[in-house]
């Protein structure tokens, strides 16, 4: 078999990011419709991403000694794996919510819905950076990711204030906050992916 080129590996990175996007979409379906089957499919994708990360990192590590670009993007597969791990935290929290019949407020559901939409957008755009590597588009994506992180942080702070004021149940609150923190982490790891792919 012919040796893989950086172009081949970037395509693999794109496809792995696309898997993370699919994983998020299945998680959203599981969350909004209380569907454990969708969460199970998302978990299967997480396992595929973990396996792919091992292969991509090993291949890039071999090339990194003689190829600067391979060295620059060496950590990208591990960041994608971290995105998958953060989505898994949302899956786990959603399973708890379904199992225990937790009720989230309309506000919490609306906020989570906005975060799913924004996160889908940034993962999709970040995966395209693997193919284009365009600096201008990278700047725009980083700005979008900053917005995502700010949204998650603001929602968490406001929710903590409501919890302190006794307006929410501590049990469902901790589950909701776990979900918000996971979205914030997805943003941080996606930012790392974009920066490395754009050579920043």
C-alpha positions in Angstrom: 0.0 0.0 0.0 1.3 3.5 -0.9 2.4 5.8 1.9 -0.3 8.2 3.1 0.4 11.9 2.3 -0.5 14.9 4.5 -3.4 15.5 2.1 -4.7 12.0 2.7 -4.4 12.5 6.5 -6.2 15.8 6.4 -9.0 14.1 4.6 -9.1 11.5 7.4 -9.2 14.3 9.9 -12.1 15.9 8.1 -14.0 12.6 8.1 -13.3 12.1 11.8 -14.5 15.6 12.6 -17.6 14.8 10.5 -18.1 11.7 12.8 -18.0 14.0 15.8 -20.6 16.2 14.2 -22.8 13.1 13.6 -22.3 12.1 17.2 -23.5 15.5 18.4 -26.6 15.3 16.1 -27.5 11.9 17.6 -26.9 13.2 21.1 -29.2 16.1 20.4 -31.9 13.7 19.1 -31.5 11.6 22.2 -31.6 14.7 24.4 -34.6 16.4 22.8 -36.7 13.3 22.3 -35.6 11.2 25.3 -34.3 8.5 22.9 -31.7 6.1 24.4 -31.3 4.4 21.0 -29.9 7.7 19.5 -27.5 8.0 22.5 -26.4 4.3 21.9 -25.5 5.2 18.2 -23.6 8.3 19.4 -21.6 6.2 21.8 -20.7 3.8 19.0 -19.4 6.7 17.0 -17.3 7.8 20.0 -15.6 4.4 20.0 -14.9 4.7 16.3 -13.4 8.2 16.9 -11.2 6.8 19.7 -9.8 4.0 17.4 -9.3 6.5 14.6 -7.4 8.8 16.9 -4.8 6.1 17.7 -4.2 5.3 14.0 -4.0 9.0 12.9 -1.7 10.0 15.7 0.6 7.0 15.1 0.8 7.8 11.4 1.5 11.5 11.9 4.1 10.8 14.6 6.1 8.7 12.0 5.9 11.5 9.5 6.6 14.3 12.0 10.4 13.7 12.1 10.8 14.7 8.5 7.6 16.7 7.8 6.9 20.0 9.5 3.2 20.1 8.6 2.8 16.6 10.1 4.4 17.9 13.3 2.1 21.0 13.3 -1.1 18.9 13.1 0.2 16.0 15.2 -2.1 16.8 18.2 -5.2 17.4 16.1 -6.6 13.8 16.3 -6.2 13.9 20.1 -8.2 17.2 20.2 -11.0 15.5 18.1 -11.0 12.6 20.6 -11.4 15.2 23.4 -14.4 16.6 21.5 -15.9 13.1 21.4 -15.2 12.7 25.1 -16.9 16.0 25.9 -20.0 14.9 23.8 -20.0 11.6 25.8 -20.4 13.7 29.0 -23.6 15.2 27.5 -24.7 11.6 26.5 -24.1 10.4 30.1 -26.0 13.3 31.6 -28.8 12.8 29.2 -29.0 9.1 30.2 -29.2 10.1 33.8 -32.0 12.7 33.0 -34.0 10.1 31.1 -33.5 7.3 33.7 -34.5 9.5 36.6 -37.3 11.3 34.8 -35.7 14.7 35.5 -37.6 17.8 34.3 -35.6 20.7 32.8 -37.1 24.1 32.8 -38.2 25.6 29.4 -35.3 28.0 29.8 -32.8 25.2 30.3 -34.2 23.4 27.2 -34.1 26.5 25.1 -30.5 27.3 26.1 -29.4 23.7 25.4 -31.1 23.9 22.0 -29.2 27.0 21.1 -25.9 25.4 22.2 -26.5 22.3 20.1 -27.2 24.5 17.1 -24.1 26.7 17.6 -21.9 23.6 18.4 -23.0 21.8 15.2 -22.1 24.9 13.2 -18.6 25.3 14.6 -17.7 21.6 14.3 -18.9 21.6 10.7 -16.9 24.7 9.9 -13.8 23.4 11.8 -13.9 20.1 9.9 -13.8 22.1 6.6 -10.6 23.8 7.8 -8.9 20.4 7.5 -9.6 20.6 3.7 -9.2 24.3 3.1 -6.7 25.4 5.8 -7.8 29.0 4.9 -6.6 31.6 7.4 -9.5 33.9 6.8 -12.1 31.2 7.5 -10.1 30.1 10.5 -10.4 33.6 12.0 -14.2 33.6 11.5 -14.6 30.1 13.0 -12.5 31.1 16.1 -14.8 34.1 16.6 -17.8 31.7 16.4 -16.2 29.4 18.9 -15.6 32.3 21.3 -19.3 33.0 21.0 -20.2 29.4 21.8 -17.9 29.4 24.9 -19.3 32.7 26.1 -22.9 31.4 25.7 -22.2 28.2 27.7 -20.4 30.2 30.4 -23.1 32.8 30.7 -25.9 30.2 30.9 -23.9 28.3 33.6 -23.4 31.5 35.7 -27.0 32.5 35.4 -28.1 29.0 36.4 -25.7 28.9 39.3 -27.3 32.2 40.5 -30.8 30.6 40.2 -29.6 27.6 42.2 -28.2 29.8 45.0 -31.6 31.6 45.0 -33.4 28.3 45.5 -35.2 28.5 42.2 -34.0 25.1 40.9 -33.7 21.6 42.1 -30.1 20.8 43.0 -30.3 17.3 41.4 -31.4 18.4 37.9 -29.2 21.5 38.3 -26.0 19.5 38.6 -26.9 17.5 35.5 -27.7 20.6 33.6 -24.5 22.3 34.6 -22.5 19.2 33.6 -24.0 19.6 30.1 -23.2 23.3 29.9 -19.5 22.7 31.0 -19.2 19.9 28.4 -20.4 22.4 25.6 -17.7 24.9 26.8 -15.1 22.2 26.6 -16.2 21.2 23.1 -15.6 24.8 22.1 -12.1 24.9 23.6 -11.0 21.6 21.9 -12.6 22.7 18.6 -10.6 25.9 18.9 -7.4 23.9 19.3 -8.2 21.9 16.1 -8.8 25.0 14.1 -5.6 26.7 15.3 -3.4 23.7 14.5 -5.0 23.1 11.1 -4.6 26.8 10.2 -1.0 26.7 11.4 -1.5 29.2 14.2 
